[in-house]
Amino acid sequence: MDFKNYFCPVCNNKFTESDDVVVCPECGTPHHRDCYFSNGGCFNSNKHNSDENISETYTDTEAKNKKLLPEITVEFNNNKENERKEFFGNSADFAPSQTPLIGGKHGYLFEIAVGKNQRYYIPRFMLMDKFKKGLNWNFFAFLCPLAWSLYRKMYKLSVIVLAMYVLILGSMGYFIMNDEGFIKANEVCMQENPEYYTDISAYLSGNGDYSLTPAQQQLIKETETLDIPRYVAVISWALPLVVRSLMGLFSTKLYYDKLRKNIEKAENKGLYGDELKNYLHRKYGTLPLIVVGLIGIIEVTSVYF
């Protein structure tokens, strides 16, 4: 968008073609980038809840007469504003009309990108930005790293976690499927009953009065005495613990860095105002909890039990 007929409300200078311009994501007021940051956010933040025509503060008469500027309509959701008041409290630093900058970006953009659980993530993002520290314990990311990374749409991270699980299961499966005693016992059980595993599962869970055939008993014995190299067993136990611990410590920092970089990319595309909000809401946020919840249940039961 051409801003050369606009005025920066902070320095009162008209924009030129070479100026680095940013706009308020709530009201669309343009600022010089340096002016925006030095002012701590939008110049008109105290007017966001009023009916005053904010565009009057940064347009000149000539531009309005020639209708060079689009009409800007600002609508605010009172319920959302009340939620933000409850979240930020009455502190001047966290007042809803003065959403603090996080990583040089408007904090409200992070609220939109995070979506659910803003109470948890936004204060931690602020601390990370202020003290430049990345360590922050995230229990859910520790407990279910795959489910958490999918839930937060961190797909590259989820691929890494999934690759770890596949590596562990693949290495264990390789030694199991190459154990002659196990293969022979499994073949005998298959000949007796192709669905023998249901009987063994019910017997091991103690659900009902089940008795195993001699072949099934032999299969369990072979499973307990599998010849798996010690280093494979140690790695299979230690690797998930290490990865989960790293996820617990650094996942929030990785999430913050991803959102900050992508907000910057969206701004560089020229998105602002409602267009920027809709983009962040659509592209980031969270996946449906019911889908990720099922993955989390499978992850927990397969890893911990």
C-alpha positions in Angstrom: 0.0 0.0 0.0 1.2 3.5 -0.8 1.7 5.6 2.4 3.3 8.7 0.9 0.2 10.8 1.7 0.1 9.6 5.3 1.7 11.2 8.3 3.5 9.4 11.1 1.6 10.3 14.3 4.7 10.1 16.4 7.1 12.4 14.5 4.4 14.2 12.4 6.5 13.7 9.2 4.9 12.6 6.0 6.0 9.2 4.8 8.3 8.8 1.8 8.6 5.9 -0.6 11.9 4.8 1.1 10.5 4.8 4.7 10.1 1.6 6.6 6.4 1.7 7.6 4.5 -0.6 10.0 0.8 -0.4 10.8 -1.1 -1.1 14.0 -2.8 -4.5 13.7 -5.8 -3.1 15.6 -6.6 0.2 14.0 -4.4 0.3 10.9 -2.5 3.5 11.9 0.8 3.6 10.0 4.1 4.5 11.8 7.7 4.7 11.0 9.1 1.4 12.4 11.5 3.2 14.7 8.8 5.5 15.9 6.4 2.6 16.6 9.0 0.8 18.7 10.2 3.9 20.5 6.6 4.8 21.4 6.0 1.3 22.8 3.3 0.5 20.3 0.5 2.3 18.5 0.3 6.1 19.0 -3.5 5.8 19.2 -3.7 2.8 21.6 -5.6 5.0 24.1 -8.3 5.6 21.4 -8.9 2.0 20.4 -11.9 1.7 22.7 -13.4 5.0 21.6 -15.7 6.0 18.7 -13.2 8.7 17.6 -12.2 8.5 13.9 -8.6 7.5 14.3 -7.8 8.1 10.7 -8.0 11.8 11.4 -4.8 11.6 13.3 -2.6 10.5 10.4 -4.3 11.8 7.2 -4.0 15.2 5.6 -6.8 17.3 4.1 -5.5 17.0 0.6 -5.4 13.2 0.8 -8.9 13.0 2.2 -10.3 15.3 -0.4 -8.8 13.3 -3.2 -10.1 10.1 -1.5 -6.7 8.5 -1.7 -7.0 6.8 1.6 -9.4 3.9 2.3 -12.0 4.3 5.0 -10.9 2.5 8.1 -13.5 1.1 10.3 -12.4 -0.1 13.8 -14.7 -2.6 15.5 -13.8 -4.0 18.9 -15.3 -7.0 20.6 -16.1 -6.1 24.2 -16.0 -9.6 25.3 -12.5 -10.1 23.9 -11.4 -6.8 25.6 -12.8 -8.0 28.9 -10.9 -11.3 28.6 -7.7 -9.4 27.9 -8.3 -7.2 30.9 -8.7 -10.3 33.1 -5.6 -11.7 31.6 -3.3 -8.7 31.8 -4.8 -7.2 34.9 -4.6 -3.5 35.8 -0.8 -3.1 35.5 0.1 -0.2 33.2 2.7 -2.4 31.5 0.1 -5.0 30.6 -3.0 -2.8 30.0 -5.1 -4.1 27.1 -4.9 -0.8 25.2 -1.1 -0.9 25.5 -0.3 -4.5 24.6 3.5 -4.8 25.2 5.9 -5.5 22.4 7.3 -9.0 22.3 10.5 -9.5 20.3 9.9 -6.2 18.6 6.4 -7.3 17.5 3.0 -6.2 18.8 2.0 -8.6 21.6 -1.5 -8.9 20.4 -0.2 -10.6 17.3 1.3 -13.3 19.5 -2.1 -13.7 21.2 -3.8 -14.3 17.9 -1.1 -16.8 16.7 -1.1 -18.7 20.0 -4.8 -19.1 20.1 -5.6 -21.3 23.1 -3.7 -21.1 26.4 -2.6 -17.5 26.0 -2.4 -17.3 29.8 0.4 -19.8 29.8 2.4 -18.7 26.8 2.3 -14.9 26.5 3.9 -14.2 29.9 6.6 -16.7 29.2 7.3 -15.1 25.8 7.6 -11.8 27.5 10.1 -13.1 30.0 12.1 -14.8 27.3 12.2 -11.6 25.3 13.2 -9.5 28.3 15.9 -11.8 29.8 17.0 -13.5 26.6 16.6 -17.0 28.3 15.3 -20.0 26.5 14.8 -22.5 29.4 11.2 -23.0 30.5 9.6 -26.2 31.6 6.6 -27.4 29.6 5.2 -30.5 31.1 2.8 -31.4 28.3 5.7 -31.2 25.8 7.7 -33.5 28.0 4.9 -36.0 28.5 3.7 -36.1 24.9 6.3 -34.4 22.6 4.7 -35.7 19.4 1.1 -34.7 20.4 2.3 -31.3 21.6 4.2 -30.4 18.5 1.3 -31.4 16.3 -1.2 -29.5 18.5 0.9 -26.3 18.1 1.4 -26.9 14.4 5.2 -27.3 14.7 5.3 -29.9 12.0 9.1 -30.1 11.5 9.5 -30.8 15.1 6.9 -33.4 15.1 8.6 -35.2 12.2 11.8 -35.3 14.3 10.0 -36.8 17.3 8.2 -39.3 15.0 11.5 -40.3 13.4 12.8 -41.1 16.9 9.9 -43.4 17.6 10.2 -45.1 14.3 14.0 -45.6 14.8 13.4 -47.2 18.2 10.5 -49.5 17.1 12.4 -50.4 13.9 15.6 -51.4 15.7 13.7 -53.5 18.3 11.5 -55.0 15.6 14.6 -55.9 13.6 16.1 -58.1 16.4 12.7 -59.6 17.2 11.9 -60.6 13.7 15.4 -62.2 13.3 15.2 -64.3 16.5 14.7 -67.9 15.3 13.0 -69.0 18.6 10.5 -66.2 18.4 9.8 -66.8 14.7 9.2 -70.5 15.2 6.9 -70.0 18.3 5.0 -67.3 16.4 4.4 -69.6 13.4 3.0 -72.4 15.7 0.6 -69.9 17.3 -0.5 -68.6 13.9 -1.3 -72.2 12.8 -3.4 -72.8 15.9 -5.3 -69.5 15.9 -4.5 -66.5 13.5 -5.9 -64.2 16.2 -3.9 -65.7 19.1 -2.7 -62.2 20.2 -6.1 -61.4 21.5 -5.9 -64.3 23.9 -2.4 -63.4 25.0 -3.4 -59.7 25.5 -6.5 -60.7 27.6 -4.4 -63.1 29.7 -1.7 -60.6 30.4 -4.2 -57.9 31.3 -6.0 -60.2 33.7 -9.3 -59.4 32.0 -11.3 -62.6 32.3 -10.5 -66.3 32.9 -8.1 -67.1 30.0 -5.7 -70.0 29.8 -2.9 -70.2 27.3 -2.0 -73.0 25.0 1.5 -74.6 25.2 2.4 -72.8 22.0 1.3 -69.4 23.4 3.2 -70.0 26.6 6.3 -70.8 24.6 5.9 -67.6 22.6 5.8 -65.5 25.8 8.9 -67.3 27.0 10.7 -66.6 23.8 9.7 -62.9 24.0 11.1 -62.7 27.5 14.4 -64.2 26.4 14.9 -62.2 23.2 18.6 -61.8 22.3 18.6 -58.0 22.0 22.0 -56.3 22.2 22.5 -54.4 25.4 23.3 -51.1 23.6 20.1 -51.3 21.7 18.1 -51.8 24.9 19.9 -48.9 26.6 19.4 -46.5 23.6 15.8 -47.5 23.3 15.3 -46.6 26.9 17.5 -43.5 27.1 16.8 -41.8 23.7 13.0 -41.1 24.4 13.9 -39.8 27.9 16.6 -37.4 26.5 14.3 -36.2 23.7 11.3 -35.7 26.1 13.6 -33.8 28.6 14.9 -31.5 25.8 11.3 -30.9 24.6 10.2 -30.1 28.2 13.0 -27.5 28.5 13.2 -25.9 25.1 9.8 -26.4 23.5 8.3 -23.1 24.6 11.4 -21.2 23.3 11.2 -23.1 20.0 7.5 -22.2 19.8 8.2 -18.5 20.5 11.0 -18.3 17.9 8.8 -19.9 15.3 5.9 -17.4 15.9 8.2 -14.4 16.0 9.8 -15.3 12.7 6.5 -16.1 11.0 4.8 -12.9 12.3 7.8 -11.0 10.7 7.3 -12.9 7.4 3.6 -12.0 7.4 4.4 -8.3 7.9 7.0 -8.5 5.1 4.3 -9.8 2.8 2.5 -6.5 3.4 -0.3 -8.0 5.5 -1.7 -5.7 8.2 -4.9 -5.1 10.2 -7.7 -7.7 9.9 -5.8 -9.3 7.0 -2.9 -10.0 9.2 -5.1 -11.2 12.1 -7.0 -13.6 9.8 -3.7 -14.9 8.4 -2.2 -15.7 11.8 -5.4 -17.2 13.1 -5.8 -19.5 10.1 -2.1 -20.5 9.7 -1.1 -21.0 13.3 -3.1 -21.5 16.5 -3.9 -25.2 17.3 -5.1 -28.3 15.7 -8.4 -29.9 16.9 -7.8 -31.2 20.4 -9.8 -34.4 19.9 -7.4 -35.5 17.1 -4.2 -34.6 19.0 -5.7 -36.1 22.2 -6.0 -39.5 20.5 -2.4 -39.3 19.4 -1.3 -38.3 22.9 -3.1 -41.3 24.4 -1.4 -43.6 22.0 1.9 -41.9 22.6 1.7 -42.2 26.4 0.5 -45.8 26.5 3.1 -47.0 24.0 6.0 -45.2 25.6 5.2 -45.4 29.3 3.5 -48.7 29.4 
